[in-house]
Structure formats: C-alpha cells, structure tokens
Amino acid sequence: LELKLLADVGLVGLPNAGKSTLLSKLSAANPKIASYPFTTLEPQLGVLQFKYYDPCIIADIPGLVEGAHDGIGLGHKFLRHVERTSILLHVVDIADENAVENFHVIENELMSYREELAERTQVLVLNKRDLVTDSELEEIESRFAQLAQHVVTISGQSGEGIELLKETIAVILNEGKDF
C-alpha cells in the first residue's frame, strides 16, 4: 500500500528555490522557512482560494536533487507525490548563476522518473526577482521564455507577481470547464 498525495498543483524545484515561501504566499499554509539552506522532509499542503473559481490544493514537494529518480536523497519518496498533480509549478531561483542548468536538472529528474511528468502542464516560476537587476532579469526571462508554456516572474519575499501567478493557475485549472 502506497500513500500518494492528491493535489491540483505540485511545487517542484531544487532545495532553496523558494517553494515553501511560495506556498505560504499562495495559501494560509505555514511551512518552515529559513534563510539557510535546508529542505523540508515531508510534502506540505495548502489551499489556494480564488475569487471566482473553486479552491485548489497545492503540494510543496520537498526539494529534489540530481539523481532523485534513482532514489538519491529522498527521491522516490518525493517524486511519487508529483504523479497525482494536474499542474506542476517549477520554481527556479533566478539569483543562482546556474538557474538554467538547475531547471534542466529537475526536468531530467521528472523525465527519468516518469516520462509523462515532463509532458504535464507546467508553469515555470522564476523566483527571487528582488535579487536581480532589471537588465539581468530581461536576459534571464529571454533565456527561459523558450523552455515552458507559461513563465511567471515573482518575488516570494516581496509578493511581486503572486497575483499574476494565481490568475495563471486559475485559468489553467479551469480551461474547458463550463460555468
């Protein structure tokens, strides 16, 4: 018997990409957040409330590392929770000079674990906008624009871009639904 979370949205990314901070901004969840590197050990859940749509469940999947699909770290324990989500929010720390490579690490882990995961609807969340200059941001956004269907730049710390991200999630979740 294997327990898997059932959530509408799964937050994936490397440790310290800002997934827990984002969960706290999107919902009333209160995950542990610190200014030093660590990863949560269990998925955290939150409920995202919308003004005109039904609420959705968000799962903060603990930070994945390279080799997670082979069980490195707590890989399989984390990846199995992603299977039951409709949308993946791929959170990338754009203040990290290896942001594009970090994106590819997670994409490769998803593909290696279950190919269907890499094909699932994704929103690429470029986080930590407050830590880069406007010119750096322009270059980063152009590099990431070709990598995902939906790209939203935010600052989990200041809250910049959070409303746009909520709107994006609402539209994706409700595409094709009759009201």
C-alpha positions in Angstrom: 0.0 0.0 0.0 1.5 3.3 -1.0 0.0 6.7 0.0 0.2 9.4 -2.6 -0.9 13.0 -2.1 -3.8 14.1 -4.3 -3.3 17.8 -5.2 -4.2 20.1 -8.1 -0.8 21.8 -8.1 2.6 20.5 -7.2 5.6 22.8 -6.5 8.8 21.3 -7.7 12.4 22.6 -7.7 15.8 22.3 -6.1 16.2 22.9 -2.4 16.1 26.6 -1.5 14.4 27.6 -4.8 11.6 29.2 -2.6 8.9 26.6 -2.8 7.9 26.9 0.9 7.8 30.7 0.7 5.7 30.5 -2.4 3.3 28.0 -0.7 2.9 30.5 2.2 2.1 33.3 -0.2 -0.4 31.3 -2.2 -2.2 29.8 0.8 -2.6 30.0 4.5 -0.1 27.2 5.0 2.7 27.9 7.4 5.7 25.8 6.3 9.1 26.2 7.9 11.1 28.9 6.1 14.6 29.9 6.9 17.4 32.0 5.5 19.8 29.0 5.5 19.9 26.0 3.1 17.7 23.1 4.0 14.8 21.1 2.5 11.6 20.0 4.1 11.3 16.3 4.7 7.6 15.8 4.1 5.3 17.4 1.5 3.4 20.4 2.8 -0.2 21.2 1.6 -2.0 24.4 1.3 -5.4 25.6 -0.2 -5.3 28.3 -2.8 -8.6 30.3 -2.7 -9.8 32.0 -5.8 -12.4 34.8 -6.1 -14.4 33.3 -8.9 -13.3 29.7 -9.0 -13.3 26.7 -6.7 -10.2 26.4 -4.4 -7.4 24.1 -5.3 -4.9 22.1 -3.2 -1.2 22.9 -3.6 1.5 20.4 -2.6 5.0 21.7 -1.8 7.1 18.7 -2.9 10.4 18.7 -0.9 13.5 19.8 -2.8 14.6 17.3 -5.5 18.3 16.7 -6.2 20.1 15.3 -9.2 19.7 11.5 -9.1 16.3 11.6 -7.3 14.8 9.3 -9.9 17.4 6.7 -8.8 16.5 7.2 -5.1 19.3 9.6 -4.3 18.3 11.7 -1.3 14.6 11.0 -0.7 14.0 11.0 -4.4 11.3 8.3 -4.9 9.6 9.3 -1.7 9.2 12.8 -3.1 8.6 12.1 -6.8 5.7 9.7 -6.2 3.7 12.7 -4.8 4.1 14.6 -8.1 2.3 11.9 -10.0 -1.2 12.9 -8.8 -1.0 16.6 -9.6 -2.7 18.3 -12.6 -0.2 21.2 -12.9 3.5 21.5 -11.9 4.8 24.8 -10.7 8.6 24.5 -11.4 10.2 27.0 -9.1 13.6 28.3 -10.1 15.9 30.6 -8.1 17.0 33.1 -10.8 19.5 34.7 -8.4 21.6 31.5 -8.8 24.1 31.8 -11.7 23.2 28.2 -12.6 19.5 28.8 -12.9 19.1 27.3 -16.4 21.1 24.3 -15.5 19.1 23.9 -12.3 15.9 24.0 -14.4 17.3 21.2 -16.6 18.3 19.0 -13.5 14.7 19.0 -12.3 13.2 18.4 -15.8 15.6 15.5 -16.3 14.6 14.0 -12.9 10.9 14.3 -13.8 11.5 12.7 -17.2 13.7 9.9 -15.8 11.2 9.1 -13.1 8.1 9.1 -15.3 8.2 10.5 -18.8 4.6 11.7 -18.6 5.6 14.1 -15.8 7.8 16.1 -18.1 4.8 16.5 -20.5 2.4 17.6 -17.8 1.1 21.2 -17.8 3.8 23.3 -16.2 4.2 26.9 -15.1 7.8 28.0 -14.8 8.1 30.3 -11.8 11.1 32.5 -11.9 11.6 33.3 -8.2 13.7 35.8 -6.3 13.2 38.6 -8.8 14.1 41.0 -5.9 17.7 39.7 -6.0 18.5 40.5 -9.7 18.8 43.8 -11.6 16.3 44.8 -14.3 18.9 44.1 -17.0 19.7 40.7 -15.5 16.0 39.9 -15.3 15.5 40.8 -19.0 18.3 38.4 -20.0 17.0 35.6 -17.7 13.4 35.9 -18.9 14.5 35.7 -22.6 16.6 32.5 -21.8 13.6 30.9 -20.0 10.9 32.0 -22.4 11.5 29.1 -24.8 11.6 26.4 -22.0 7.9 26.4 -20.9 4.4 27.1 -22.0 3.8 29.5 -19.1 6.5 31.7 -17.4 5.8 33.9 -14.5 8.4 36.0 -12.7 7.8 36.5 -8.9 9.4 37.5 -5.7 8.3 35.2 -3.0 9.8 37.5 -0.5 8.1 40.8 -1.5 5.0 39.2 -3.1 5.6 40.8 -6.5 4.0 38.7 -9.3 2.0 36.5 -6.9 -1.4 37.8 -8.2 -0.4 37.1 -11.8 0.7 33.6 -10.8 -2.7 33.0 -9.0 -4.5 34.1 -12.1 -2.4 31.9 -14.3 -3.1 28.9 -12.1 -6.9 29.6 -12.1 -7.1 29.9 -15.9 -5.1 26.7 -16.5 -7.2 24.7 -13.9 -10.4 25.9 -15.3 -9.7 25.7 -19.0 -12.6 23.9 -20.8 -14.9 23.9 -17.7 -18.5 25.1 -18.2 -19.6 27.7 -15.7 
